[in-house]
Amino acid sequence: IYYGLGVGRFIAPNVSIDAFFDRTSRKLDNSVVNGGTGHSHNRWSNNNVGAVVRFYAGDWNAWRPYLLAGVMGSNHHSMFDKGWSPAAELGGGVSKTITDSSDIRVEGGYRYDWDDKTQPAKNGYGDWFLGFSIVSRFGAPAAAPAPVAATPPPADCSTKDSDGDGVNDCDDKCPGTPAGTI
């Protein structure tokens, strides 16, 4: 179980980037510590600081599926070591607009941490994650590009006689003559 806080921005109508902080706390895997099964009573935790990019598909008013990719620094604390290591995550999810300024998000994926000291028998570790987020938006969502207005077709000059001389505007060689002039 992890919890955290993030702040982000849509950089295009279907792409957002978030900076985040999250924390995980758990028990050490006992089989790694002393050859047993289950978990030991020794705890370890890690704090992550990173950035994630989400690539959305679909309409704002529907469930919007997305893919995500993130990088982070992981600061771990255990009975064996304290320190930083790089980590990365890949995943996907869905987002739904609830009100003009809030969304919900459900996502899952895989996070890999290159920490090789917290669990001495392993050179890094991976975790599957499942998350639920409540998103508060400030300002309007990124707008889609405005459609280009179509150029109106030219008026049909064969049915107009602007000067009233009996000759349609398409064929009139002397426009602007007084009405009734032949």
VMD Tcl script that draws the C-alpha trace (Angstrom):
set ca {
  {0.00 0.00 0.00}
  {1.37 3.39 -0.88}
  {0.05 6.91 -0.47}
  {1.22 10.21 -1.85}
  {0.60 13.59 -3.32}
  {1.22 14.93 -6.80}
  {0.83 18.06 -8.84}
  {0.68 18.16 -12.61}
  {-0.38 19.87 -15.77}
  {-1.79 18.95 -19.15}
  {0.86 19.91 -21.68}
  {-1.44 18.91 -24.59}
  {-5.11 17.88 -24.72}
  {-4.15 14.21 -24.27}
  {-0.81 14.38 -22.40}
  {-0.18 15.29 -18.76}
  {2.97 15.39 -16.66}
  {2.92 15.10 -12.87}
  {5.56 15.56 -10.19}
  {4.84 13.37 -7.19}
  {5.90 12.15 -3.77}
  {4.74 8.82 -2.36}
  {5.57 6.53 0.56}
  {5.47 2.77 1.04}
  {6.02 0.87 4.29}
  {6.13 -2.93 4.60}
  {7.64 -5.92 6.39}
  {10.78 -7.59 5.08}
  {10.33 -10.86 3.25}
  {11.39 -13.45 5.85}
  {12.69 -15.91 3.23}
  {15.27 -13.33 2.20}
  {16.25 -12.43 5.77}
  {16.74 -15.86 7.36}
  {15.52 -18.56 4.99}
  {12.05 -18.74 6.53}
  {8.62 -18.26 5.03}
  {6.28 -15.33 5.31}
  {7.37 -11.95 6.65}
  {9.66 -10.94 9.48}
  {8.89 -8.32 12.10}
  {11.51 -6.03 10.58}
  {10.00 -3.17 8.62}
  {11.36 -1.11 5.78}
  {10.00 1.87 3.91}
  {10.77 3.98 0.93}
  {9.91 7.51 -0.08}
  {9.77 8.22 -3.80}
  {10.10 11.54 -5.57}
  {9.58 11.55 -9.32}
  {7.70 12.48 -12.45}
  {5.17 10.56 -14.52}
  {3.76 11.21 -17.99}
  {0.25 10.02 -18.89}
  {-0.92 9.58 -22.50}
  {-4.74 9.73 -22.67}
  {-7.19 8.56 -25.32}
  {-10.87 9.39 -25.68}
  {-13.24 12.18 -24.74}
  {-13.07 14.19 -21.47}
  {-16.67 13.27 -20.61}
  {-16.14 9.50 -20.84}
  {-13.87 7.02 -19.11}
  {-10.49 7.98 -20.62}
  {-7.94 5.17 -20.81}
  {-4.27 6.12 -20.57}
  {-0.75 4.74 -20.48}
  {1.84 6.00 -18.01}
  {5.63 6.04 -17.71}
  {7.55 7.46 -14.78}
  {11.01 7.88 -13.30}
  {11.89 8.55 -9.69}
  {14.42 8.53 -6.93}
  {13.68 6.09 -4.13}
  {14.95 6.81 -0.61}
  {14.77 3.54 1.36}
  {15.16 2.91 5.09}
  {15.73 -0.58 6.51}
  {17.75 -2.38 9.13}
  {20.41 -2.97 6.44}
  {20.78 0.41 4.80}
  {19.50 3.91 4.19}
  {20.02 5.51 0.81}
  {18.83 6.55 -2.61}
  {18.41 4.45 -5.74}
  {16.78 5.03 -9.13}
  {13.37 3.54 -9.91}
  {10.94 3.53 -12.84}
  {7.33 2.57 -13.48}
  {5.10 1.61 -16.42}
  {1.36 1.12 -16.36}
  {-2.06 2.19 -17.45}
  {-5.38 3.29 -16.10}
  {-8.64 5.09 -16.66}
  {-9.73 8.58 -15.67}
  {-13.27 9.98 -15.41}
  {-14.33 13.61 -15.07}
  {-16.78 13.92 -12.17}
  {-17.29 17.70 -11.99}
  {-15.87 20.74 -13.81}
  {-12.84 20.62 -11.52}
  {-12.41 17.03 -10.34}
  {-11.66 13.58 -11.72}
  {-11.13 10.12 -10.36}
  {-8.36 7.86 -11.60}
  {-7.74 4.13 -11.24}
  {-4.37 2.86 -12.41}
  {-2.11 -0.13 -12.16}
  {1.34 -1.06 -13.28}
  {4.79 -2.26 -12.38}
  {7.46 -0.31 -10.52}
  {11.09 -1.44 -10.43}
  {13.61 -0.14 -7.88}
  {17.35 -0.70 -8.37}
  {17.88 -0.78 -4.56}
  {20.39 -3.59 -3.91}
  {20.90 -3.09 -0.16}
  {17.47 -3.34 1.51}
  {17.15 -7.01 0.60}
  {20.78 -8.20 0.42}
  {20.00 -11.40 -1.51}
  {18.42 -9.43 -4.35}
  {19.83 -6.88 -6.80}
  {16.79 -4.60 -6.95}
  {13.14 -5.53 -6.72}
  {9.85 -4.94 -8.50}
  {6.35 -4.30 -7.22}
  {2.98 -4.41 -8.93}
  {0.81 -1.49 -7.89}
  {-2.85 -0.58 -8.01}
  {-3.83 2.99 -7.25}
  {-6.93 5.12 -6.77}
  {-6.61 8.91 -7.05}
  {-8.88 11.88 -6.56}
  {-7.76 14.67 -8.88}
  {-8.60 18.35 -8.31}
  {-8.08 20.47 -11.42}
  {-7.32 24.17 -11.27}
  {-8.22 26.09 -14.39}
  {-9.76 24.73 -17.56}
  {-8.48 21.59 -19.27}
  {-6.17 22.10 -22.23}
  {-8.34 23.06 -25.17}
  {-8.34 21.19 -28.43}
  {-7.22 23.26 -31.42}
  {-10.06 25.40 -32.83}
  {-11.45 24.11 -36.12}
  {-10.63 26.19 -39.18}
  {-13.71 28.06 -40.41}
  {-14.79 27.06 -43.91}
  {-14.67 29.79 -46.55}
  {-18.22 30.58 -47.71}
  {-18.87 29.86 -51.40}
  {-19.01 32.92 -53.68}
  {-22.48 34.35 -54.32}
  {-24.18 33.23 -57.55}
  {-23.91 36.32 -59.77}
  {-26.17 34.91 -62.53}
  {-29.30 35.67 -60.49}
  {-28.36 39.21 -59.42}
  {-28.72 42.51 -61.20}
  {-27.22 45.05 -58.79}
  {-27.81 48.12 -60.96}
  {-31.25 47.10 -62.30}
  {-30.29 47.47 -65.98}
  {-31.64 44.05 -67.00}
  {-28.19 42.43 -67.35}
  {-27.12 39.90 -64.66}
  {-23.99 40.82 -62.67}
  {-21.92 38.00 -64.26}
  {-22.37 39.38 -67.77}
  {-22.68 43.14 -66.96}
  {-19.81 44.99 -68.71}
  {-20.82 48.35 -67.25}
  {-21.96 47.88 -63.64}
  {-23.41 50.82 -61.80}
  {-25.45 52.23 -64.75}
  {-28.74 53.91 -63.86}
  {-31.79 51.62 -63.67}
  {-33.56 51.18 -67.02}
  {-30.42 51.95 -69.07}
  {-30.04 49.51 -71.95}
}
mol new
graphics top color blue
foreach p $ca { graphics top sphere $p radius 0.5 }
foreach p [lrange $ca 0 end-1] q [lrange $ca 1 end] { graphics top cylinder $p $q radius 0.2 }
display resetview
